[in-house]
Amino acid sequence: MKLIDKLKPEVIEALDPLAIQFDHVISVNEFELIDAAYIRQHFNIEGPRPEQVEKVRNKVVMKSCVEQHNIKVPHFMPLKQFIEGQSFAVNAQQSIILKPLDGASSVDVVHFSNQQELRDALEKQTTGVETLDNSQQIDPSGFQVETYIEGPILHIDGMVRNGVIEMLVPSEYINTPLDFANGTPLGSIQFKPSEELTAWVETILKAVEISLGAFHLEAIRSRQGLVFLEIAHRVGGGGITEC
């Protein structure tokens, strides 16, 4: 069991006998947001519950919520469905991205030329993802797949209070975070947000229930318009905050 998996039961076990009432439970680590939500729920403390936090941590849940608000997203599905034989209703030769459900910084994100290349890599355990390649039986539960979308990648950073955006700083990457994870330099150029972009971001924040705090949103400027990639309920990393 990973250390982070022990957090929730250890906290609950330690605090239950004390009968202490806390005002807030705050996670300062993105990977502990779910644990904090379960602790709030257990002690009936005000704040986001697990089903709300899933919308900013689980990339399948996240894109499902955003898509329901008529925002374009890549074709996507849990890796389990893909392994069971389900295919995307798109060109079979279209590039495919494999990524963790709750990852960050492009860790364990892999680009495949087409669906068959990914299926072959899963069968031969040559995906390049340690947890998928070095086990007797593949556990796909922590991964999803989505179609690759051509176009520049944007990161949109900001602060929201009571559902109102108080700061919005959009930028366009020079190269991509995935390229950076593979050793290529990465930068970004800020630009002024338009009213249309601001409204687009507001719709996404509403879809994933981010109404208070910082957010870091990534999107692709495709030929068909903006395509949502993912959003995190935190400030951007890698020097973005300082910029």
Residue, then its C-alpha position, 0 to 999 in steps of 0.5 A: m500500500k502506498l503512503i498516500d493510500k494510508l492517509k485517510p484511514e490513519v487520520i480517521e482512526a486517530l481523530d475518531p476517539l478524540a471527538i474534536q470538531f474541526d472547521h475545515v480540512i484543507s489539502v495542500n497536495e493535489f494527490e490528497l484532495i480525495d482523501a481530504a474529501y473523504i475525511r470531511q465527509h466522515f466528520n461532516i465538515e463543510g467543504p467539497r465531497p468525494e463526488q465533487v473532487e472526482k470532477v477535478r481529479n478523474k479525467v474521465v469524469m472531468k471530461s464527461c462533465v465538461e462535454q455535458h455543457n457542450i464543450k468540445v473534448p477529445h474522444f475518450m474512454p477508460l482504458k478498461q473499455f479499450i482493452e475489452g475491445q471497444s474502439f473509438a468511432v473515429n478513423a482507426q489510424q488517428s493517433i491515441i494518447l494513453k494517460p493516467l486518470d489523475g496524473a500531472s506533469s505528463v508523467d506516464v502519458v504516451h502517444f501512439s500512432n493509432q489504436q492498433e499500436l496501443r493494443d499491441a503495446l498493451e499485449k506485449q507490455t511495451t507501453g513504457v508505463e511501468t505499472l502496465d508493463n511490469s505486472q502479471q495482469i494489467d490493472p487498467s483502472g488508473f488509466q484512460v485513452e483519448t484521441y490526439i488533437e492537432g493544434p497549439i496547446l493553451h494553459i489558462d490560469g486563474m483565480v475564482r471566488n464565489g463562482v466569479i473569475e477574479m483573475l485570468v491569464p491565458s498562455e500558449y505553450i512553445n512545444t508541449p508538456l509531453d515533449f518537455a517530459n521527454g527532454t525538449p525545452l518548454g515555454s509559453i507566451q501570455f496573451k489577453p483573454s477575450e470575452e469569448l474565452t472568458a465565457w468558455v472558461e466560466t462554463i468549464l468551471k461551472a461544469v466541474e464545480i470549481s467556485l473558489g480558489a485557483f485553477h489550471l486549465e489546458a486546452i487545444r486550439s484546433r481547426q474546429g475551435l477550442v478543445f478541452l483537455e483537462i483542469a486542475h484545482r490548483v495553481g500551475g506548476g513549472g514556473i507558471t505561478e512566478c510568470 
